[in-house]
Amino acid sequence: MSQKDKFVSRWGFLAAAIGMAVGTGNIWRFPRMTAQYGGGAFILAYTCALFLWSLPLLMAEMAIGRKTRLGPIGGFRDFVGKKFTWMGAWMVSVCMLITFYYSVVTGWCIKYFTLAMSGAFKPGVDTATLWNSFHNNSWQNLFFHFLAISLCGLIIYKGIQSGVERVSKIMVPALFVFLVVAAVRAVTLVGAGQGLTYMFVPVWSKLGKPETWLQAFTQSAWSTGAGWGLLLTYAVYTSRKEDISQNCMMVGFGDQTAALLAGLAIIPTIFALSPNLESANSAMAGGNTGLTFISLAHLFPKMPGGFIIAPIFFLAMVFAAFTSLIAMVEVGVKMFIDAGWSRKNGTLLVVIGTFILGIPSAVLPSFLDNQDWVWGVALLVSGFFVILAVRRYRADRVRVELINPTADIKMGPWWSFIITYISPLIFLGLTGWWLYKGIVENPKSWWKPFSTFTTMTIIIQWVMLMVILLLVNKALVKWVKRSPEEVD
């Protein structure tokens, strides 16, 4: 493994790993879920999810990557056996299918940063029309999609040390600084107290509602990147002396801190500057893009100093989206590196492929929504495959042989119990709920394949991918030709 393809410092790895976890979901989904599902009660459930789902999976992924020195495909082959290679390929496939449209979303963030810098958010501006005008403009979406994936490819091409690590060391601290600045401005607004009440005062009755817990666990699963194969891939480039448990805890708590800062930046702003409570509640229920690109953008001109805060906020979104996109693209590039390709050629193919296969999401909003629905839920399956891998290898063996030897914080038998018994139940509950949700919200059309938000569109596309991967499993076993090399 070349010097360019390893992290040279623990801070560099942590910056990249935290950047991997902190994405747009922290900024536009977490605040909505917190306000909608009981404020402090939701945060409590979200914290439980971190310990019962996300942290155990992050540790398992890092253990697999560090032991095998291969990406998900080769990692599963060598960790649990050749017949399970397709499970690693599922993780890579789902990650890349998300990458195709996440590059488009990253482009949206870049576009809105340029709008904020140009002073587009002026008093009286119709931000709904502004958003719709851009969102329905295929050429603009294609341009910013191309810009996002091209910049990402340039960083990946330079390698882990000169590209991913160097950029992460700049973007991740800056991201937190920007969120702190935006949060301080928000909580000092006149009327921000009502937003702080919505965010932190627990509505205890919400804890009795299953949907609060399901949304909290889903938010944690998607936000931390647990089970995506991202940390598994980054772990390949770390030293065997790295502390798995401590690093994963820092990634998990870093992700949660970013989410709380985003909530502090958004919720008090919405409630302080909205004309009435009804408008504030409507904004918080307006969906991810509606909250960020319409409601919040409309309020920035009303905020004292908003012309400064708007660019800072949208630049934070750019950095959050970009550091996550880098990790996703690296998963695809690692697949080719493991097959013997050079980083240069692997990066070129993944970048070109991502741009081309992201075109439908760039020009058809309904297609992007469908893919987000289908493959977002499929990430839970990826996490379940990590659980199965640990169970087959034996959880106690993973804990004793792979996690604890270099750990300052030793994992006890409770870790093995959680990932062996609790995590599978969480998977069944979350996945079953999302499939059920697709039925009850589309009672007359849930059975239609390839509709935007239906259960059948999930089942059909999952089955298609799974059948293909099972059929080519033997070829996948042979795909990884590169011998794993040690990293000191």
N, C-alpha and C positions, 0 to 999 in steps of 0.2 A: 504494500500500500504506500503510495507516494506521500511526501510531506504535505502536499496540497490537500490530501484526502484524509485528514484527521484534525480534530480539535486540539489546539495547542495549549488551551487553558480551560480550567473548570468553568470560569466565568463565561468564556466563549460558548461552551456547550450549554450552560444554563440560559444564556441570553437567547440562543437559537431555540432551545426547547420551550422556554416561556413564550417566545414569539410565535412558535408553532401553535401553542395552545390558545393564546389571546388572538381572537379574530373578530369579525363583524358581529358574531353572535353575542359577544360580551357587551357590545355597544348598543345594538338595536333590539336584541331579544330579551336579554336579562332584565333591563329596566321595565319592559312591558309585563313580563311574567311576575316580577316582584310586586308591581302595583296592582296587578289583577288578582293575584293569589295570596293576599294577606300580609304583604310587607314583611315584617320580621318573622312571621310564621313561615313564609316561603324561603327566606334566607336560612332559617333553621333546617328546613327539609333539604335545601340545597347543600348545606354543610354535611348533613348525614349522607347524602349521595356521594359526596367527595370521598368519604371514608369507606362506604360500602360498595361502590362501583368503580369510580375513577382511579383512585390511588392504587388499589390492588392490580388493576389492569395495566396501569402505567408501569408499575414495578415488574410485572410479568413480561411486558413487551421489552423493556430495557434488558431484562435478564436473557431473553431469547436472542436479541440482537448482539449483545456483548459476548455471549457464548459462541454463537455460530459465525459471527463476522460476515453475515450475509443478509440481504434484504428479505422481505416476507416470504417470497417463493422459496429460495434456498434455505431460509431460516426454518420454515415449517418442515421442509424435506429432511433436514439434518437433525431437527429437534424432536420430532415425533414420528418420522417415518415417511417413506416415499409415497405411500398411498394417500397421505394427507397433504401432499404438495399443493393440490388444487385449492385448499383452504387459504394458503398464503397468496395464491393467485387471485382468489376472491377479494382479499384485502387490497391488493394492488389495483385490481379492476375497479372496485368501488371508489377507491381514493382518486383514481384517474377520471372516472366518470363525473365525480364532483369537481375535479380540477377544471374540466372543460367549461363548466358554467361559473365556477368561482373566479376564474380569470375575468369573466364578463363583469361580475360584481365588483371586483377590484378596480376595473375600469370605471365603474360608476363613481367610486370613491375619488378616483383621480379627477374625474370630470367635475365633481362638486367642490373639490379643493380649488380647482382653477376658477370656478364660478365665484367662490368666496374671496379669492385673491383679487378678482376683477371688480369686486363690489356689486355683484349681481343681486345680493340680498338687501334691497333697499326698502324703506317704508312703503307699504302699499303694493309690493310685488306679489303677483299671484303665483305662489310656489307650486300649487297643484298643476297649473298650466305649464309652468317651467319644467316640472318633472315629466309630465306627459309628453311634452314636446321633445324632450331628450329621449325618454324611454321608448318612444315610438319612431325615433329616427334611426333606422338600421345602420346607416353609414357612420353616424357618430358612435354608436355602440360598437361597431366593428373596429373603428379606429382606436378607441380606448381599450378594447379587448386586446388588440394587437400590441398596443403600447405596454400594457400590463405584462403580458406573457413574454414580450421581447426583453424588457428590463429584467424580469425574473430569470430568463434564460441566460442573460449576460452574467448574472451573479453566480448561477449554478455552474456555468462554464468555467469560471475561475477557480472552482474547487471549494472544498470545505473551509480550509484555512484562509485563503485569500478572498473568497467570495462570501459564503454563508456566515462564517464566524465574524468576519470584519464588518459586514453590513448589520448583523444582529447586534453587535456591540454598540452600534450607533442608534439604530432604530428603536430597540426595545427600551433603553433608558429614556430616549426622547419621547416615546409613546407614553410612558408613565408620567413624565413631566407635563406633557400636554394635557393629560387627563386630570392631573392635580390642579393645573391652572384653570381648566374649565370647571372643575368641581368647586373650587374656591369661589369663583365668580358666581356660580349658580347658587350656592348656599348663602351668599351674602346679599342676594336680591331681596327686595321688600316682598314679603308674602311667600318666601321660600319655605317657611315653617310648615305649611300645609303639605308640601311635597315631602319634606322630611318625615312627617307623621305617616304619610302613605307608605313610605319606604321602610321605616324601622319599627313603628309601633305594631306589634303583632295582632292580627285578627285571629285569635286562637281557634275560633270555630272553623277556619279554613283548614286547620290540621286534621279535622275530622272528615274532610272531603278527599276521596282517592285522587281526584284530578290534580290537586295541589302537589301531592307526592310524585305522581307520574310526570307532571311538567317539570318538577325540580330535578328528578333523576334524569330526565331527557336532556334538560339544559346542561347539567353537569357532564353527561356523556358526550354531547356534541361540542361543548365549549372546551373541555380539556384535551380533546383529541384522543381520549382513551379508546384503544381498540382499532384505531385507524391504520396502524402500521407506521405512523410518522415517527414516534419515539423509538420504535424498534429499529428503524432505518438510521436515525441519528446515533443510536447507541453503538452501531457498528464502528463509528469513527472515534470512540472514546477509549481511554485507557482502561485496562482491567482493574486498576486500582480505584476507579470511580465508585463512590458510595451511591448505590442504587436507591436505597430507601430515602436517604436525605435529599438527593437530587430530585426524585419524583415528588416528594413533599413540597419542595420549593417551587416546582413547576405547578403543582396543584394550587398551592396557596397564592402563588403569583397570578395565576389565572383568576382566582376568586377575588383577589385584591383589585385587579383591573376591572372586573365586572362591577364591584361595589363603587369604584371611582366613576365608572360610566353612569351608574345609577344616580350617583350624587350630582353628576353634571347634567343629567337629562330630566329626572323627575322633578326636582325643585324648580328648574327653568320652566317646565310645562305648567306647573301649578301657579307659579309666581306671575307669569306673563299672559296666561290665558284669560280672556275676559270674564269667564265664569267657570264654576265647577263642572258643568255639563261639557263645556268645550275641552277642558283638561282631560276629563274621562274619555271623551271621544278621541282625542289625540293619542292617548295611551292604548286605545283599542284599535288604532288605525293600521295595524300590521307593521312589519319591519321597515319597509321602504316608506310607508306613509308617515310613520313616526319621525324618521330621520330626515328624509329628503323633502317632505312637505310641511309637517307640523313644526318641527324644530327649526327648519330653515325659515319658516314664516315668522318665528318669534325672535330670531337673532337681531333683526332691525329694531325691535322694541327694547332690547337689552342695553343698558348703559355699557359702552365698550364692546358692543356686539360685533362691530366691524373688525375687531381684533380677535375676539373669541371664535367667531365663525371659521376663519382659516385654520386656527389652532385645532378646533374640534375636528374638522374634516381632514386635516393632516394626520391627526391621531388615527382616524379611520383608515387612511391610506396605509399607514405603517402597520396597523393591526391586520388589515387584509393582506398586505404584501408579505409580511413575515410568515403568515400561514400558507400563502400560495407557494412560497419558496420551499417549504417543507413538503407540500404535496408534489411539486414537480420533482424534487429530489427522490421521492419514492419511485417514480417512473424511471428516472435516469439510473438509479441504483439497479433496477431490474436488468437494464442493458449492460451496465458495468459488470454485474455478476455473470453475464453470458459471454464476457470477453470483449465487449465493445470498449472503445475509448470514451472518456467522459465527453470529449468534444462531439463525437458522432452521436452518442446517446442523448446529449442535451439538444442537439440540433433536431433529431427526430421527434423527441418529446415536445419541444416548443412548436414545431411545425404541426405535429399531430394535434396538439391542444388548440392551436389557433383554428385549424380546419374543423375539428369536431366540436369546437365551441361556437361556430357560426350559427347553428340553429338556435342556440340559447340567446345569441346576440340579436337576432332578427325576429324571433318569435317569443314574446314574453310568456305565453302559455306553455311553450316547450321547456323553458327554464324552470317554471313553477313545477311542472310535472317531474323533471329530473331531480329537483331539490326534494320533492316529496318522496320519490321512489328510493333514491340512493341515500338520502338523509336517514331514513328509517333502516336501510340496509347496513348502516354503520353499526347498529346494534348486533346484527348477525356477525359482523367482523369481530366485535368484542367477544361474542359467544365462542367463536373459533379459538380465540386466545385462551379462554377459559378451558375449552376442551383440550388444548395443547398442554396446559398446565396440569390438568387432571391426568392425562395420559403419562406425562413425565413424572407425575406425583408432586403435589403441591408442597409437601414437607421437604422433598428433595430439592425443589427449586429454592425454597426458603433457606435451607441449611447450607446447600452447596453453592448457590449462585448469588443470593442476596446478602446474607449475613456476614460472610467472611470479610468483606471490605466495609461493612456498615458500622457507623457510630451508633445509629438507632437500630437495634436488632428487632426483626420481626418475630413475634411469638407465634404459637400454634393458632392464635386467633386469625392470623393472616391466611393460613391454610384453610381454616374453617370457612371464612368468608368467601374466598375464591372458589372453593369446592362446592359449597352448598348455598350460600346466600346469593352470590352473583348469578348463578343459573336461574334462580327464582325471579330475580330482578329482570333478567333478560326476557323470561316468559311473560312477566307482567307488562313490561314496557312494549314489547313487540305486539302482544295480543291486544293491548289497549289501542295502539295506533291503527292496527287492522280493523278493530271494532269501530274506531272513530271514523275511518273511511267509509264504513257502512252506514252508521247512524247519521252522518252529515250529508250523505248522498243516497238516501233510501231508495230512490227510483233509478239510480244509475250506477250504484256501487259495483255492479257486475260487468260494466262496460270496460273492455280492455283499452288502454292508451287514452282514457279520459284523464283530465288533469289531476284531480284529487280523488281517486277511487281506490278501493282495496284491490280490485282485480288488476289494475294497471301495475300495482306493486307485485302481485303474485306472478303475473305473466312475465314481467321483465326479470324478476329474480330467478324464476325457473329457467328461462332462456339462458341466462348467464351461467347458472349452476350446471345445466346439462352440457353446455359447451366446454366448461372447465373440466368436468368429469371425463368427457370424451378425449380431451387432450392431456390428461394427467401424466401419461407416460412421457409425452414430449416435454412437458414442464419439468419432469424429473431430470431430463437430459439438458434442459435449457441452461441451467446454471453450470457452466464449465469452469468458472474461475475457482481456484482453490482458496479457501479463506486464509488470510494472512494475519499474523499476530500484530497487535498494536500495543506498544509498551505502556 
